[in-house]
Amino acid sequence: MTRIPYAAWLTVLMIALSGGARAATVDVNKASADELESIAGIGPAIAARIVQQRGIRPFQDAQDFVQRVRGIGQARMRKLQAQGLIVGNGGVMIIAGQRRADLTRTRSGKAQTTPPSVGAR
């Protein structure tokens, strides 16, 4: 009888308890509509909006994505990122509680917050 090493059993147990391996990453700037729809929370309508906006110009980061794709807010973006959706070079998590109008860009392209009176419309 062949003995299976303890580490192998431990690995199998950890995968089983975690619900399987993590989903593959899907880059919004490269994925087809079908690949985008493989992420829970992205249906045909959202996938079409993503492809349409990406055709105008690639998404720079998660904040750019949220601002340009109608139907995707901060909370949904966090859930999509947790499932493997990436934007640009891995994306940037949106700061909890920030409103879209409060996020602006500096000359270097970094996001910065502005007072609501300046960023609000």
Helices and strands as residue ranges (DSSP letters): H 6-18, E 26-27, H 33-37, H 44-56, H 62-68, H 74-82, E 85-86, G 100-102, E 103-105, E 111-113, H 116-119
